[in-house]
Amino acid sequence: MSAKLECNDSIAMCAFRYVLGRRTYQVPFVVEWLIESQSKLNSDTRAQIVKEIDVADERGEIGMDMDRAEWMKCRTALAG
């Protein structure tokens, strides 16, 4: 069974905050979903995600190097 999760701002923030900083295989899936869904997110939500990525990166709490690469890709897409 394949279910597609519809995006809204609350779901996006929950998924984002759940995986940010975790060492989990879910990071690339959430990043891809956020990038694909960015047009459905309001500008405040996109700005908040970018801000939280920056804070986590500054604190060294963004995850492993491969996770950081994914989050920077997400940051670039959502900040654009």
C-alpha positions as CSV (number, residue, x, y, z in Angstrom):
1,M,0.0,0.0,0.0
2,S,1.3,3.4,-0.9
3,A,-0.2,6.5,0.7
4,K,0.8,10.0,-0.2
5,L,0.7,12.5,2.7
6,E,-0.8,15.8,1.7
7,C,1.2,18.7,2.9
8,N,0.1,21.5,5.1
9,D,2.1,23.8,7.4
10,S,1.4,21.9,10.6
11,I,2.4,18.5,9.2
12,A,5.5,20.0,7.5
13,M,6.7,21.5,10.8
14,C,6.0,18.3,12.7
15,A,7.9,16.2,10.2
16,F,10.8,18.7,9.9
17,R,11.2,19.1,13.7
18,Y,11.0,15.4,14.3
19,V,14.0,14.6,12.0
20,L,16.1,17.7,12.3
21,G,19.3,16.7,14.2
22,R,18.5,13.0,14.3
23,R,20.7,10.5,12.8
24,T,18.0,8.7,10.8
25,Y,17.4,7.4,7.3
26,Q,14.3,9.6,7.3
27,V,16.2,12.9,6.7
28,P,16.4,12.6,2.9
29,F,12.8,11.5,2.6
30,V,11.6,14.5,4.7
31,V,13.9,16.9,2.8
32,E,12.6,15.7,-0.6
33,W,9.0,15.9,0.6
34,L,9.5,19.5,1.9
35,I,11.2,20.6,-1.3
36,E,8.5,19.0,-3.5
37,S,5.8,20.5,-1.2
38,Q,7.3,24.0,-0.8
39,S,4.7,25.7,-3.0
40,K,2.0,24.5,-0.5
41,L,3.7,26.1,2.5
42,N,3.2,29.7,3.5
43,S,6.2,32.0,3.5
44,D,6.3,32.1,7.4
45,T,6.6,28.3,7.5
46,R,9.4,28.2,4.9
47,A,11.2,31.0,6.7
48,Q,10.9,29.2,10.1
49,I,12.3,26.0,8.6
50,V,15.3,27.9,7.2
51,K,15.9,29.7,10.5
52,E,15.8,26.4,12.4
53,I,18.2,24.8,10.0
54,D,20.6,27.7,10.5
55,V,20.4,27.5,14.3
56,A,20.9,23.7,14.3
57,D,23.9,24.1,12.0
58,E,25.4,26.9,14.1
59,R,25.0,24.7,17.3
60,G,26.4,21.6,15.6
61,E,23.1,19.9,16.1
62,I,22.2,19.3,12.5
63,G,23.2,15.6,12.4
64,M,25.9,13.8,10.5
65,D,27.7,15.2,7.5
66,M,25.3,13.5,5.1
67,D,22.4,14.9,7.0
68,R,23.9,18.4,6.9
69,A,24.2,18.1,3.1
70,E,20.5,17.3,2.9
71,W,19.5,20.1,5.2
72,M,21.6,22.6,3.2
73,K,19.8,21.4,0.0
74,C,16.5,22.0,1.8
75,R,17.6,25.4,3.1
76,T,18.6,26.5,-0.4
77,A,15.3,25.4,-1.9
78,L,13.1,26.9,0.7
79,A,15.0,30.2,1.1
80,G,14.9,30.8,-2.7
